[in-house]
């Protein structure tokens, strides 16, 4: 039991330089999109956002109409 307690106390963190090198290594693995792919993805996000906004507005209108109908 004494050896495991000593082992836990002597654990040290990795130096920051190692972390930064690992981060740089991971960034090199990223495949960045080209202009056409980025444009398509941007348009897709905008369209989905607009459709979702319209859907939320319609649901809000229907719920508001239902509440007004029940209250009156």
PyMOL Python script that loads the backbone (N, CA, C, O; Angstrom):
from pymol import cmd

cmd.read_pdbstr("""\
ATOM      1  N   UNK A   1       0.830  -1.191   0.000  1.00  0.00           N
ATOM      2  CA  UNK A   1       0.000   0.000   0.000  1.00  0.00           C
ATOM      3  C   UNK A   1       0.871   1.249   0.000  1.00  0.00           C
ATOM      4  O   UNK A   1       0.485   2.256  -0.594  1.00  0.00           O
ATOM      5  N   UNK A   2       1.995   1.218   0.626  1.00  0.00           N
ATOM      6  CA  UNK A   2       2.879   2.369   0.680  1.00  0.00           C
ATOM      7  C   UNK A   2       3.473   2.707  -0.670  1.00  0.00           C
ATOM      8  O   UNK A   2       3.672   3.882  -0.979  1.00  0.00           O
ATOM      9  N   UNK A   3       3.766   1.687  -1.492  1.00  0.00           N
ATOM     10  CA  UNK A   3       4.382   1.935  -2.797  1.00  0.00           C
ATOM     11  C   UNK A   3       3.413   2.641  -3.752  1.00  0.00           C
ATOM     12  O   UNK A   3       3.814   3.535  -4.497  1.00  0.00           O
ATOM     13  N   UNK A   4       2.151   2.243  -3.728  1.00  0.00           N
ATOM     14  CA  UNK A   4       1.194   2.874  -4.633  1.00  0.00           C
ATOM     15  C   UNK A   4       0.928   4.320  -4.227  1.00  0.00           C
ATOM     16  O   UNK A   4       0.719   5.176  -5.086  1.00  0.00           O
ATOM     17  N   UNK A   5       0.934   4.597  -2.929  1.00  0.00           N
ATOM     18  CA  UNK A   5       0.729   5.964  -2.465  1.00  0.00           C
ATOM     19  C   UNK A   5       1.897   6.846  -2.894  1.00  0.00           C
ATOM     20  O   UNK A   5       1.705   7.998  -3.284  1.00  0.00           O
ATOM     21  N   UNK A   6       3.122   6.292  -2.818  1.00  0.00           N
ATOM     22  CA  UNK A   6       4.296   7.053  -3.256  1.00  0.00           C
ATOM     23  C   UNK A   6       4.250   7.312  -4.755  1.00  0.00           C
ATOM     24  O   UNK A   6       4.623   8.389  -5.220  1.00  0.00           O
ATOM     25  N   UNK A   7       3.790   6.314  -5.509  1.00  0.00           N
ATOM     26  CA  UNK A   7       3.739   6.447  -6.963  1.00  0.00           C
ATOM     27  C   UNK A   7       2.762   7.564  -7.356  1.00  0.00           C
ATOM     28  O   UNK A   7       3.023   8.310  -8.300  1.00  0.00           O
ATOM     29  N   UNK A   8       1.653   7.679  -6.646  1.00  0.00           N
ATOM     30  CA  UNK A   8       0.685   8.726  -6.964  1.00  0.00           C
ATOM     31  C   UNK A   8       1.234  10.106  -6.631  1.00  0.00           C
ATOM     32  O   UNK A   8       0.967  11.067  -7.353  1.00  0.00           O
ATOM     33  N   UNK A   9       1.993  10.216  -5.555  1.00  0.00           N
ATOM     34  CA  UNK A   9       2.541  11.506  -5.163  1.00  0.00           C
ATOM     35  C   UNK A   9       3.648  11.957  -6.106  1.00  0.00           C
ATOM     36  O   UNK A   9       3.846  13.157  -6.296  1.00  0.00           O
ATOM     37  N   UNK A  10       4.366  11.018  -6.694  1.00  0.00           N
ATOM     38  CA  UNK A  10       5.501  11.393  -7.532  1.00  0.00           C
ATOM     39  C   UNK A  10       5.116  11.624  -8.983  1.00  0.00           C
ATOM     40  O   UNK A  10       5.978  11.954  -9.797  1.00  0.00           O
ATOM     41  N   UNK A  11       3.839  11.459  -9.329  1.00  0.00           N
ATOM     42  CA  UNK A  11       3.418  11.730 -10.694  1.00  0.00           C
ATOM     43  C   UNK A  11       3.606  13.208 -10.995  1.00  0.00           C
ATOM     44  O   UNK A  11       3.262  14.068 -10.184  1.00  0.00           O
ATOM     45  N   UNK A  12       4.154  13.493 -12.166  1.00  0.00           N
ATOM     46  CA  UNK A  12       4.330  14.884 -12.559  1.00  0.00           C
ATOM     47  C   UNK A  12       3.594  15.125 -13.869  1.00  0.00           C
ATOM     48  O   UNK A  12       3.368  14.203 -14.653  1.00  0.00           O
ATOM     49  N   UNK A  13       3.237  16.343 -14.082  1.00  0.00           N
ATOM     50  CA  UNK A  13       2.544  16.703 -15.305  1.00  0.00           C
ATOM     51  C   UNK A  13       3.553  16.812 -16.438  1.00  0.00           C
ATOM     52  O   UNK A  13       4.734  17.086 -16.225  1.00  0.00           O
ATOM     53  N   UNK A  14       3.051  16.587 -17.652  1.00  0.00           N
ATOM     54  CA  UNK A  14       3.908  16.736 -18.828  1.00  0.00           C
ATOM     55  C   UNK A  14       4.256  18.209 -18.993  1.00  0.00           C
ATOM     56  O   UNK A  14       3.423  19.073 -18.722  1.00  0.00           O
ATOM     57  N   UNK A  15       5.441  18.497 -19.421  1.00  0.00           N
ATOM     58  CA  UNK A  15       5.805  19.908 -19.604  1.00  0.00           C
ATOM     59  C   UNK A  15       4.958  20.557 -20.693  1.00  0.00           C
ATOM     60  O   UNK A  15       4.479  19.891 -21.610  1.00  0.00           O
ATOM     61  N   UNK A  16       4.784  21.878 -20.571  1.00  0.00           N
ATOM     62  CA  UNK A  16       3.936  22.595 -21.519  1.00  0.00           C
ATOM     63  C   UNK A  16       4.494  22.515 -22.934  1.00  0.00           C
ATOM     64  O   UNK A  16       3.730  22.502 -23.899  1.00  0.00           O
ATOM     65  N   UNK A  17       5.795  22.462 -23.065  1.00  0.00           N
ATOM     66  CA  UNK A  17       6.399  22.390 -24.389  1.00  0.00           C
ATOM     67  C   UNK A  17       5.920  21.138 -25.118  1.00  0.00           C
ATOM     68  O   UNK A  17       5.670  21.182 -26.322  1.00  0.00           O
ATOM     69  N   UNK A  18       5.794  20.042 -24.411  1.00  0.00           N
ATOM     70  CA  UNK A  18       5.312  18.801 -25.006  1.00  0.00           C
ATOM     71  C   UNK A  18       3.869  18.944 -25.451  1.00  0.00           C
ATOM     72  O   UNK A  18       3.489  18.426 -26.501  1.00  0.00           O
ATOM     73  N   UNK A  19       3.068  19.635 -24.670  1.00  0.00           N
ATOM     74  CA  UNK A  19       1.666  19.842 -25.010  1.00  0.00           C
ATOM     75  C   UNK A  19       1.547  20.693 -26.265  1.00  0.00           C
ATOM     76  O   UNK A  19       0.735  20.397 -27.140  1.00  0.00           O
ATOM     77  N   UNK A  20       2.344  21.740 -26.359  1.00  0.00           N
ATOM     78  CA  UNK A  20       2.309  22.622 -27.527  1.00  0.00           C
ATOM     79  C   UNK A  20       2.759  21.869 -28.771  1.00  0.00           C
ATOM     80  O   UNK A  20       2.170  22.033 -29.839  1.00  0.00           O
ATOM     81  N   UNK A  21       3.795  21.046 -28.646  1.00  0.00           N
ATOM     82  CA  UNK A  21       4.247  20.258 -29.791  1.00  0.00           C
ATOM     83  C   UNK A  21       3.159  19.285 -30.243  1.00  0.00           C
ATOM     84  O   UNK A  21       2.963  19.090 -31.442  1.00  0.00           O
ATOM     85  N   UNK A  22       2.463  18.681 -29.304  1.00  0.00           N
ATOM     86  CA  UNK A  22       1.362  17.783 -29.631  1.00  0.00           C
ATOM     87  C   UNK A  22       0.231  18.523 -30.321  1.00  0.00           C
ATOM     88  O   UNK A  22      -0.378  18.007 -31.259  1.00  0.00           O
ATOM     89  N   UNK A  23      -0.050  19.738 -29.854  1.00  0.00           N
ATOM     90  CA  UNK A  23      -1.095  20.551 -30.456  1.00  0.00           C
ATOM     91  C   UNK A  23      -0.738  20.907 -31.901  1.00  0.00           C
ATOM     92  O   UNK A  23      -1.584  20.826 -32.792  1.00  0.00           O
ATOM     93  N   UNK A  24       0.508  21.298 -32.126  1.00  0.00           N
ATOM     94  CA  UNK A  24       0.954  21.620 -33.483  1.00  0.00           C
ATOM     95  C   UNK A  24       0.846  20.395 -34.384  1.00  0.00           C
ATOM     96  O   UNK A  24       0.446  20.499 -35.543  1.00  0.00           O
ATOM     97  N   UNK A  25       1.202  19.245 -33.847  1.00  0.00           N
ATOM     98  CA  UNK A  25       1.133  18.013 -34.612  1.00  0.00           C
ATOM     99  C   UNK A  25      -0.308  17.704 -35.016  1.00  0.00           C
ATOM    100  O   UNK A  25      -0.562  17.286 -36.146  1.00  0.00           O
ATOM    101  N   UNK A  26      -1.240  17.907 -34.106  1.00  0.00           N
ATOM    102  CA  UNK A  26      -2.649  17.657 -34.407  1.00  0.00           C
ATOM    103  C   UNK A  26      -3.176  18.649 -35.436  1.00  0.00           C
ATOM    104  O   UNK A  26      -3.969  18.270 -36.298  1.00  0.00           O
ATOM    105  N   UNK A  27      -2.752  19.915 -35.369  1.00  0.00           N
ATOM    106  CA  UNK A  27      -3.198  20.908 -36.334  1.00  0.00           C
ATOM    107  C   UNK A  27      -2.707  20.578 -37.738  1.00  0.00           C
ATOM    108  O   UNK A  27      -3.376  20.908 -38.717  1.00  0.00           O
ATOM    109  N   UNK A  28      -1.564  19.942 -37.849  1.00  0.00           N
ATOM    110  CA  UNK A  28      -1.055  19.561 -39.165  1.00  0.00           C
ATOM    111  C   UNK A  28      -1.910  18.459 -39.794  1.00  0.00           C
ATOM    112  O   UNK A  28      -1.905  18.299 -41.014  1.00  0.00           O
ATOM    113  N   UNK A  29      -2.636  17.706 -38.984  1.00  0.00           N
ATOM    114  CA  UNK A  29      -3.470  16.612 -39.484  1.00  0.00           C
ATOM    115  C   UNK A  29      -4.819  17.100 -40.028  1.00  0.00           C
ATOM    116  O   UNK A  29      -5.520  16.346 -40.702  1.00  0.00           O
ATOM    117  N   UNK A  30      -5.180  18.335 -39.744  1.00  0.00           N
ATOM    118  CA  UNK A  30      -6.474  18.866 -40.163  1.00  0.00           C
ATOM    119  C   UNK A  30      -6.487  19.035 -41.674  1.00  0.00           C
ATOM    120  O   UNK A  30      -5.535  19.548 -42.261  1.00  0.00           O
ATOM    121  N   UNK A  31      -7.570  18.601 -42.293  1.00  0.00           N
ATOM    122  CA  UNK A  31      -7.760  18.795 -43.730  1.00  0.00           C
ATOM    123  C   UNK A  31      -8.709  19.979 -43.882  1.00  0.00           C
ATOM    124  O   UNK A  31      -9.908  19.861 -43.628  1.00  0.00           O
ATOM    125  N   UNK A  32      -8.170  21.112 -44.293  1.00  0.00           N
ATOM    126  CA  UNK A  32      -8.962  22.325 -44.409  1.00  0.00           C
ATOM    127  C   UNK A  32      -9.742  22.297 -45.721  1.00  0.00           C
ATOM    128  O   UNK A  32      -9.210  21.847 -46.736  1.00  0.00           O
ATOM    129  N   UNK A  33     -10.993  22.768 -45.725  1.00  0.00           N
ATOM    130  CA  UNK A  33     -11.809  22.752 -46.952  1.00  0.00           C
ATOM    131  C   UNK A  33     -11.330  23.819 -47.938  1.00  0.00           C
ATOM    132  O   UNK A  33     -10.779  24.848 -47.545  1.00  0.00           O
ATOM    133  N   UNK A  34     -11.554  23.546 -49.238  1.00  0.00           N
ATOM    134  CA  UNK A  34     -11.223  24.546 -50.244  1.00  0.00           C
ATOM    135  C   UNK A  34     -12.390  25.533 -50.364  1.00  0.00           C
ATOM    136  O   UNK A  34     -13.405  25.382 -49.682  1.00  0.00           O
ATOM    137  N   UNK A  35     -12.244  26.543 -51.232  1.00  0.00           N
ATOM    138  CA  UNK A  35     -13.251  27.605 -51.323  1.00  0.00           C
ATOM    139  C   UNK A  35     -14.627  27.093 -51.723  1.00  0.00           C
ATOM    140  O   UNK A  35     -15.634  27.515 -51.155  1.00  0.00           O
ATOM    141  N   UNK A  36     -14.680  26.183 -52.703  1.00  0.00           N
ATOM    142  CA  UNK A  36     -15.993  25.706 -53.168  1.00  0.00           C
ATOM    143  C   UNK A  36     -16.699  24.902 -52.086  1.00  0.00           C
ATOM    144  O   UNK A  36     -17.900  25.069 -51.870  1.00  0.00           O
ATOM    145  N   UNK A  37     -15.969  24.039 -51.412  1.00  0.00           N
ATOM    146  CA  UNK A  37     -16.561  23.241 -50.338  1.00  0.00           C
ATOM    147  C   UNK A  37     -17.020  24.138 -49.197  1.00  0.00           C
ATOM    148  O   UNK A  37     -18.092  23.927 -48.629  1.00  0.00           O
ATOM    149  N   UNK A  38     -16.220  25.127 -48.865  1.00  0.00           N
ATOM    150  CA  UNK A  38     -16.576  26.060 -47.800  1.00  0.00           C
ATOM    151  C   UNK A  38     -17.825  26.855 -48.164  1.00  0.00           C
ATOM    152  O   UNK A  38     -18.680  27.101 -47.313  1.00  0.00           O
ATOM    153  N   UNK A  39     -17.929  27.253 -49.426  1.00  0.00           N
ATOM    154  CA  UNK A  39     -19.112  27.976 -49.880  1.00  0.00           C
ATOM    155  C   UNK A  39     -20.359  27.126 -49.795  1.00  0.00           C
ATOM    156  O   UNK A  39     -21.402  27.594 -49.341  1.00  0.00           O
ATOM    157  N   UNK A  40     -20.261  25.864 -50.233  1.00  0.00           N
ATOM    158  CA  UNK A  40     -21.414  24.956 -50.169  1.00  0.00           C
ATOM    159  C   UNK A  40     -21.856  24.734 -48.733  1.00  0.00           C
ATOM    160  O   UNK A  40     -23.052  24.744 -48.438  1.00  0.00           O
ATOM    161  N   UNK A  41     -20.900  24.536 -47.842  1.00  0.00           N
ATOM    162  CA  UNK A  41     -21.236  24.297 -46.437  1.00  0.00           C
ATOM    163  C   UNK A  41     -21.843  25.540 -45.798  1.00  0.00           C
ATOM    164  O   UNK A  41     -22.743  25.433 -44.965  1.00  0.00           O
ATOM    165  N   UNK A  42     -21.355  26.721 -46.185  1.00  0.00           N
ATOM    166  CA  UNK A  42     -21.904  27.964 -45.656  1.00  0.00           C
ATOM    167  C   UNK A  42     -23.345  28.139 -46.091  1.00  0.00           C
ATOM    168  O   UNK A  42     -24.199  28.505 -45.284  1.00  0.00           O
ATOM    169  N   UNK A  43     -23.626  27.877 -47.373  1.00  0.00           N
ATOM    170  CA  UNK A  43     -24.991  27.979 -47.887  1.00  0.00           C
ATOM    171  C   UNK A  43     -25.899  26.970 -47.179  1.00  0.00           C
ATOM    172  O   UNK A  43     -27.035  27.292 -46.829  1.00  0.00           O
ATOM    173  N   UNK A  44     -25.399  25.753 -46.969  1.00  0.00           N
ATOM    174  CA  UNK A  44     -26.199  24.730 -46.288  1.00  0.00           C
ATOM    175  C   UNK A  44     -26.549  25.161 -44.865  1.00  0.00           C
ATOM    176  O   UNK A  44     -27.684  24.979 -44.424  1.00  0.00           O
ATOM    177  N   UNK A  45     -25.588  25.726 -44.151  1.00  0.00           N
ATOM    178  CA  UNK A  45     -25.848  26.183 -42.781  1.00  0.00           C
ATOM    179  C   UNK A  45     -26.861  27.322 -42.783  1.00  0.00           C
ATOM    180  O   UNK A  45     -27.755  27.358 -41.937  1.00  0.00           O
ATOM    181  N   UNK A  46     -26.729  28.253 -43.726  1.00  0.00           N
ATOM    182  CA  UNK A  46     -27.668  29.380 -43.798  1.00  0.00           C
ATOM    183  C   UNK A  46     -29.081  28.889 -44.108  1.00  0.00           C
ATOM    184  O   UNK A  46     -30.042  29.346 -43.489  1.00  0.00           O
ATOM    185  N   UNK A  47     -29.218  27.968 -45.056  1.00  0.00           N
ATOM    186  CA  UNK A  47     -30.544  27.455 -45.434  1.00  0.00           C
ATOM    187  C   UNK A  47     -31.185  26.706 -44.269  1.00  0.00           C
ATOM    188  O   UNK A  47     -32.362  26.908 -43.972  1.00  0.00           O
ATOM    189  N   UNK A  48     -30.416  25.846 -43.612  1.00  0.00           N
ATOM    190  CA  UNK A  48     -30.966  25.094 -42.481  1.00  0.00           C
ATOM    191  C   UNK A  48     -31.356  26.045 -41.349  1.00  0.00           C
ATOM    192  O   UNK A  48     -32.376  25.835 -40.693  1.00  0.00           O
ATOM    193  N   UNK A  49     -30.560  27.082 -41.114  1.00  0.00           N
ATOM    194  CA  UNK A  49     -30.882  28.045 -40.061  1.00  0.00           C
ATOM    195  C   UNK A  49     -32.181  28.783 -40.373  1.00  0.00           C
ATOM    196  O   UNK A  49     -33.018  28.977 -39.493  1.00  0.00           O
ATOM    197  N   UNK A  50     -32.343  29.193 -41.629  1.00  0.00           N
ATOM    198  CA  UNK A  50     -33.571  29.898 -42.022  1.00  0.00           C
ATOM    199  C   UNK A  50     -34.780  28.978 -41.898  1.00  0.00           C
ATOM    200  O   UNK A  50     -35.813  29.379 -41.362  1.00  0.00           O
ATOM    201  N   UNK A  51     -34.658  27.743 -42.391  1.00  0.00           N
ATOM    202  CA  UNK A  51     -35.775  26.793 -42.291  1.00  0.00           C
ATOM    203  C   UNK A  51     -36.137  26.504 -40.840  1.00  0.00           C
ATOM    204  O   UNK A  51     -37.315  26.421 -40.495  1.00  0.00           O
ATOM    205  N   UNK A  52     -35.143  26.353 -40.007  1.00  0.00           N
ATOM    206  CA  UNK A  52     -35.408  26.104 -38.588  1.00  0.00           C
ATOM    207  C   UNK A  52     -36.082  27.309 -37.940  1.00  0.00           C
ATOM    208  O   UNK A  52     -36.976  27.149 -37.110  1.00  0.00           O
ATOM    209  N   UNK A  53     -35.655  28.517 -38.317  1.00  0.00           N
ATOM    210  CA  UNK A  53     -36.295  29.725 -37.797  1.00  0.00           C
ATOM    211  C   UNK A  53     -37.747  29.814 -38.208  1.00  0.00           C
ATOM    212  O   UNK A  53     -38.601  30.178 -37.401  1.00  0.00           O
ATOM    213  N   UNK A  54     -38.040  29.482 -39.469  1.00  0.00           N
ATOM    214  CA  UNK A  54     -39.423  29.491 -39.951  1.00  0.00           C
ATOM    215  C   UNK A  54     -40.253  28.437 -39.222  1.00  0.00           C
ATOM    216  O   UNK A  54     -41.391  28.697 -38.831  1.00  0.00           O
ATOM    217  N   UNK A  55     -39.682  27.252 -39.041  1.00  0.00           N
ATOM    218  CA  UNK A  55     -40.391  26.186 -38.331  1.00  0.00           C
ATOM    219  C   UNK A  55     -40.715  26.603 -36.895  1.00  0.00           C
ATOM    220  O   UNK A  55     -41.827  26.377 -36.417  1.00  0.00           O
ATOM    221  N   UNK A  56     -39.765  27.199 -36.222  1.00  0.00           N
ATOM    222  CA  UNK A  56     -40.004  27.657 -34.848  1.00  0.00           C
ATOM    223  C   UNK A  56     -41.067  28.744 -34.821  1.00  0.00           C
ATOM    224  O   UNK A  56     -41.910  28.760 -33.924  1.00  0.00           O
ATOM    225  N   UNK A  57     -41.039  29.660 -35.798  1.00  0.00           N
ATOM    226  CA  UNK A  57     -42.047  30.719 -35.861  1.00  0.00           C
ATOM    227  C   UNK A  57     -43.439  30.142 -36.079  1.00  0.00           C
ATOM    228  O   UNK A  57     -44.397  30.599 -35.456  1.00  0.00           O
ATOM    229  N   UNK A  58     -43.569  29.138 -36.958  1.00  0.00           N
ATOM    230  CA  UNK A  58     -44.871  28.508 -37.217  1.00  0.00           C
ATOM    231  C   UNK A  58     -45.372  27.801 -35.961  1.00  0.00           C
ATOM    232  O   UNK A  58     -46.539  27.942 -35.595  1.00  0.00           O
ATOM    233  N   UNK A  59     -44.510  27.050 -35.306  1.00  0.00           N
ATOM    234  CA  UNK A  59     -44.921  26.360 -34.068  1.00  0.00           C
ATOM    235  C   UNK A  59     -45.324  27.379 -33.015  1.00  0.00           C
ATOM    236  O   UNK A  59     -46.309  27.173 -32.307  1.00  0.00           O
ATOM    237  N   UNK A  60     -44.581  28.473 -32.899  1.00  0.00           N
ATOM    238  CA  UNK A  60     -44.909  29.520 -31.936  1.00  0.00           C
ATOM    239  C   UNK A  60     -46.279  30.126 -32.250  1.00  0.00           C
ATOM    240  O   UNK A  60     -47.079  30.353 -31.341  1.00  0.00           O
ATOM    241  N   UNK A  61     -46.553  30.387 -33.534  1.00  0.00           N
ATOM    242  CA  UNK A  61     -47.842  30.949 -33.936  1.00  0.00           C
ATOM    243  C   UNK A  61     -48.984  29.994 -33.610  1.00  0.00           C
ATOM    244  O   UNK A  61     -50.023  30.416 -33.103  1.00  0.00           O
ATOM    245  N   UNK A  62     -48.796  28.711 -33.899  1.00  0.00           N
ATOM    246  CA  UNK A  62     -49.849  27.714 -33.642  1.00  0.00           C
ATOM    247  C   UNK A  62     -50.111  27.589 -32.141  1.00  0.00           C
ATOM    248  O   UNK A  62     -51.266  27.532 -31.716  1.00  0.00           O
ATOM    249  N   UNK A  63     -49.064  27.546 -31.350  1.00  0.00           N
ATOM    250  CA  UNK A  63     -49.230  27.435 -29.896  1.00  0.00           C
ATOM    251  C   UNK A  63     -49.913  28.692 -29.352  1.00  0.00           C
ATOM    252  O   UNK A  63     -50.805  28.601 -28.509  1.00  0.00           O
ATOM    253  N   UNK A  64     -49.493  29.860 -29.834  1.00  0.00           N
ATOM    254  CA  UNK A  64     -50.120  31.106 -29.379  1.00  0.00           C
ATOM    255  C   UNK A  64     -51.603  31.140 -29.742  1.00  0.00           C
ATOM    256  O   UNK A  64     -52.436  31.554 -28.936  1.00  0.00           O
ATOM    257  N   UNK A  65     -51.929  30.701 -30.963  1.00  0.00           N
ATOM    258  CA  UNK A  65     -53.323  30.642 -31.400  1.00  0.00           C
ATOM    259  C   UNK A  65     -54.108  29.669 -30.518  1.00  0.00           C
ATOM    260  O   UNK A  65     -55.240  29.962 -30.134  1.00  0.00           O
ATOM    261  N   UNK A  66     -53.521  28.518 -30.194  1.00  0.00           N
ATOM    262  CA  UNK A  66     -54.184  27.545 -29.330  1.00  0.00           C
ATOM    263  C   UNK A  66     -54.423  28.082 -27.941  1.00  0.00           C
ATOM    264  O   UNK A  66     -55.492  27.865 -27.370  1.00  0.00           O
ATOM    265  N   UNK A  67     -53.460  28.772 -27.391  1.00  0.00           N
ATOM    266  CA  UNK A  67     -53.630  29.347 -26.047  1.00  0.00           C
ATOM    267  C   UNK A  67     -54.704  30.428 -26.061  1.00  0.00           C
ATOM    268  O   UNK A  67     -55.546  30.489 -25.164  1.00  0.00           O
ATOM    269  N   UNK A  68     -54.671  31.283 -27.085  1.00  0.00           N
ATOM    270  CA  UNK A  68     -55.700  32.331 -27.182  1.00  0.00           C
ATOM    271  C   UNK A  68     -57.089  31.712 -27.329  1.00  0.00           C
ATOM    272  O   UNK A  68     -58.055  32.215 -26.755  1.00  0.00           O
ATOM    273  N   UNK A  69     -57.194  30.644 -28.080  1.00  0.00           N
ATOM    274  CA  UNK A  69     -58.478  29.967 -28.282  1.00  0.00           C
ATOM    275  C   UNK A  69     -58.997  29.395 -26.955  1.00  0.00           C
ATOM    276  O   UNK A  69     -60.187  29.488 -26.657  1.00  0.00           O
ATOM    277  N   UNK A  70     -58.098  28.807 -26.168  1.00  0.00           N
ATOM    278  CA  UNK A  70     -58.504  28.221 -24.880  1.00  0.00           C
ATOM    279  C   UNK A  70     -58.854  29.284 -23.849  1.00  0.00           C
ATOM    280  O   UNK A  70     -59.755  29.079 -23.036  1.00  0.00           O
ATOM    281  N   UNK A  71     -58.159  30.410 -23.869  1.00  0.00           N
ATOM    282  CA  UNK A  71     -58.399  31.450 -22.878  1.00  0.00           C
ATOM    283  C   UNK A  71     -59.707  32.191 -23.153  1.00  0.00           C
ATOM    284  O   UNK A  71     -60.410  32.560 -22.212  1.00  0.00           O
ATOM    285  N   UNK A  72     -60.042  32.415 -24.409  1.00  0.00           N
ATOM    286  CA  UNK A  72     -61.251  33.176 -24.746  1.00  0.00           C
ATOM    287  C   UNK A  72     -62.474  32.337 -24.765  1.00  0.00           C
ATOM    288  O   UNK A  72     -63.565  32.842 -25.032  1.00  0.00           O
TER     289      UNK A  72
END
""", "prot")
cmd.dss("prot")
cmd.show_as("cartoon", "prot")
cmd.util.cbc("prot")
cmd.orient("prot")
